[in-house]
Amino acid sequence: MTGERLQGAHAEHARSAADGRTRDAVVRLLLERGPTTAATLADQLHLSGPGVRRHLDALRAEGTVSTRDAPASGKRGRPAQQFLLTTDGRARAGRGEHGPADLAIAALRRLGAAAGEDAVRAFARDRALAMVGAHREHIESGADRADKARRLAGALTAEGYAATSRGATTSGAGEQLCQHHCPVADVAAEFPQLCEAEAEVFAELLGTHVQRLATIARGDAACTTHVPAQRDQGPGTTKSSSAATTTGGAPENQGRQVV
């Protein structure tokens, strides 16, 4: 009987370990893809529908995953449900960053109090430049703007931002650069200068204005930056780029990058 109980304990441990690995895979996929339906997750992970929902239910119960209705598709019936990571889920995916975030917030508060807002903005810009500095030559050598955006996404991924670049929804409208993870989101929620500086540096690297459409710091699923399509330039014209600036006005516009 003792042997049977021992075998049962080993089997339970093995099942628990397998479940943990599968749930880690679900979290990683949600980090990379953003809001995703259960059907897509099941297809990507080669799981059955009931199987993936069992893991999603467990992740929801522990506060790692939440749900929302998918954007309207024009079809009748209830909208599909998408699953996305919560703040705790992002911390789990990013190896837990709350402690360093608290320290960084305290340090920036102190810097702002001692040296003013310009010092905070200068720090944010130095950080953004350092983040992509090692990749600058590779990015700027891209064949065109779309290629540069893809190279920038690769550089950001190498720095821990799980970034992708794809064509905008409207054909010919340019590229959408998406950062599905942000190690400094908790800090940027209080100090949007970090987001502003990133957009400024992106504009300089890509040689064009950019528009920040969404940020994780504001509660969006990803940091999304629109990169306009490159137009053919006539003889004698020169490229120009301008730094991104932050709009003022209503609270919902705070932190948006517009140039």
C-alpha positions in Angstrom: 0.0 0.0 0.0 2.9 2.3 0.8 4.4 1.6 -2.6 1.1 2.5 -4.3 0.8 5.8 -2.4 4.4 6.6 -3.4 3.7 5.8 -7.1 0.5 8.0 -6.9 2.5 10.9 -5.4 5.1 10.6 -8.2 2.4 10.5 -10.8 0.7 13.6 -9.3 4.0 15.4 -9.2 4.7 14.6 -12.8 1.2 15.9 -13.8 1.7 19.1 -11.8 5.1 19.7 -13.5 3.7 19.1 -16.9 0.8 21.5 -16.2 3.2 24.1 -15.0 5.3 23.8 -18.3 2.1 24.1 -20.4 0.9 27.1 -18.5 4.3 28.8 -18.9 4.0 28.2 -22.6 0.5 29.8 -22.6 1.9 32.8 -20.8 4.8 33.1 -23.2 2.5 32.9 -26.2 0.2 35.6 -24.8 3.2 37.8 -24.1 4.3 37.4 -27.8 0.9 37.6 -29.4 -1.1 39.9 -27.1 -4.9 39.2 -26.7 -5.6 35.8 -28.2 -8.6 33.4 -28.4 -8.6 30.0 -26.8 -8.9 28.4 -30.3 -5.7 30.1 -31.5 -3.9 29.1 -28.3 -5.0 25.5 -28.7 -3.8 25.5 -32.4 -0.4 27.0 -31.6 0.2 24.8 -28.6 -1.3 21.6 -30.2 -3.8 21.2 -27.4 -7.5 20.3 -27.4 -10.1 23.0 -26.8 -11.0 21.6 -23.4 -7.4 21.1 -22.5 -6.3 24.7 -23.2 -9.4 26.0 -21.4 -8.5 24.0 -18.3 -5.1 25.8 -18.2 -6.7 29.2 -19.0 -9.2 28.7 -16.2 -6.3 28.0 -13.8 -4.3 31.0 -14.9 -7.4 33.2 -14.5 -8.0 31.8 -11.0 -4.4 32.8 -10.0 -4.7 36.3 -11.5 -2.3 35.7 -14.4 -4.8 36.0 -17.2 -7.9 38.1 -17.8 -10.5 38.1 -20.6 -12.2 40.6 -22.9 -14.4 40.5 -26.0 -12.6 40.4 -29.3 -13.1 43.4 -31.7 -16.3 43.2 -33.7 -16.0 41.0 -36.8 -19.3 41.8 -38.4 -20.6 38.3 -37.8 -23.7 37.6 -35.9 -23.7 36.1 -32.4 -21.6 36.7 -29.3 -18.1 38.1 -30.0 -15.3 35.7 -29.4 -13.5 36.0 -26.1 -9.8 36.9 -26.0 -7.3 36.1 -23.2 -4.6 38.5 -22.2 -2.0 38.8 -19.5 -2.7 40.9 -16.4 0.0 43.0 -14.7 0.9 40.0 -12.5 1.0 37.9 -15.6 3.5 40.2 -17.3 5.6 40.2 -14.1 5.6 36.4 -14.2 6.6 36.4 -17.9 9.3 39.0 -17.2 10.8 37.1 -14.3 9.2 39.5 -11.7 10.2 43.1 -11.9 8.1 44.8 -9.1 11.1 45.2 -6.7 13.4 47.0 -9.2 10.4 49.0 -10.5 9.7 50.4 -7.0 13.4 51.3 -6.6 13.4 53.0 -10.1 10.3 55.0 -9.3 11.8 56.2 -6.0 15.0 57.2 -7.8 13.2 59.1 -10.5 11.1 60.9 -7.9 14.2 61.9 -6.1 15.9 63.0 -9.4 12.9 65.1 -10.4 12.7 66.8 -6.9 16.4 67.5 -6.9 17.1 68.5 -10.5 13.7 69.1 -12.1 11.7 67.6 -15.0 14.5 68.3 -17.6 16.8 65.9 -15.7 14.1 63.2 -15.8 13.6 63.7 -19.5 17.4 63.6 -20.1 17.6 60.4 -18.1 14.8 58.9 -20.2 16.5 59.8 -23.4 19.9 58.4 -22.3 18.2 55.2 -21.4 16.4 54.9 -24.7 19.6 55.6 -26.6 21.5 53.0 -24.6 18.7 50.5 -25.2 19.2 50.5 -29.0 22.8 51.8 -29.1 24.4 48.5 -29.9 21.9 47.9 -32.7 21.9 51.4 -34.3 24.2 50.5 -37.3 22.2 47.4 -38.1 18.9 49.2 -38.0 20.0 52.2 -40.0 21.4 50.0 -42.7 18.0 48.6 -43.5 17.0 48.6 -47.2 13.9 50.8 -46.6 11.7 52.0 -43.8 9.8 48.7 -43.4 13.0 46.8 -43.2 14.4 49.2 -40.6 11.2 48.8 -38.6 11.6 45.0 -38.7 15.3 45.3 -37.6 14.2 47.7 -34.8 11.7 45.1 -33.6 14.5 42.5 -33.6 16.7 44.8 -31.6 13.9 45.4 -29.1 13.2 41.7 -28.7 16.9 41.2 -28.0 16.6 43.8 -25.2 13.6 42.0 -23.6 10.6 43.7 -25.3 9.1 40.8 -27.3 8.6 43.1 -30.3 7.1 42.5 -33.7 6.7 44.6 -36.8 3.9 44.1 -39.4 2.1 46.0 -42.0 -0.7 48.3 -40.7 -4.3 47.1 -41.1 -4.9 49.6 -43.9 -2.9 48.5 -47.0 0.0 50.9 -47.7 -0.5 52.8 -44.5 3.0 51.8 -43.1 4.1 49.5 -40.3 2.9 48.8 -36.8 5.7 48.2 -34.3 4.4 46.3 -31.3 6.2 45.7 -28.0 4.4 42.9 -26.3 6.4 43.2 -23.1 7.8 46.3 -21.3 10.2 45.7 -18.4 9.7 49.3 -17.2 5.9 49.6 -17.6 5.3 50.1 -13.9 7.8 52.9 -13.9 6.5 54.5 -17.2 3.0 54.6 -15.7 4.2 57.4 -13.4 7.0 58.7 -15.7 5.6 58.8 -19.3 8.9 60.6 -20.2 10.3 57.0 -20.7 7.7 56.3 -23.4 8.2 59.8 -25.0 12.0 59.3 -25.2 11.5 55.8 -26.8 9.3 57.3 -29.5 11.8 60.1 -30.2 14.7 57.6 -30.6 12.5 55.4 -32.8 11.8 58.4 -35.1 15.5 59.2 -35.3 16.5 55.6 -36.2 13.7 55.2 -38.8 14.2 58.7 -40.3 10.5 59.7 -40.0 7.9 60.8 -37.6 6.1 58.1 -35.6 2.9 57.9 -33.6 2.5 56.0 -30.4 -1.0 54.5 -30.5 -1.0 52.5 -27.2 1.2 51.7 -24.3 1.3 48.9 -21.7 1.9 51.6 -19.1 -1.6 53.0 -19.8 -3.1 49.6 -19.5 -3.1 48.6 -23.2 -2.2 45.0 -24.3 1.0 46.2 -26.1 3.0 49.3 -26.8 2.0 50.0 -30.4 3.9 52.6 -32.6 2.7 53.5 -36.1 5.5 54.0 -38.6 4.1 55.7 -41.8 4.8 54.2 -45.2 7.8 55.4 -47.1 7.0 57.5 -50.1 9.2 57.8 -53.2 11.2 61.0 -53.0 11.8 63.2 -56.0 15.2 64.6 -57.1 16.6 67.1 -54.8 14.5 66.2 -51.8 16.1 65.2 -48.6 15.0 63.0 -45.8 14.0 64.7 -42.6 13.0 63.4 -39.2 11.5 65.1 -36.2 11.4 64.2 -32.6 8.2 62.7 -31.1 6.3 64.9 -28.7 3.6 64.3 -26.2 0.1 65.6 -26.8 -1.6 67.5 -24.0 -5.3 67.9 -23.3 -7.6 65.2 -22.1 -6.2 62.5 -19.8 -6.8 59.8 -22.4 -4.2 61.6 -24.6 -1.5 61.8 -21.9 1.6 59.9 -22.9 0.6 59.5 -26.6 3.4 60.0 -29.0 2.5 62.3 -31.9 4.7 64.1 -34.4 
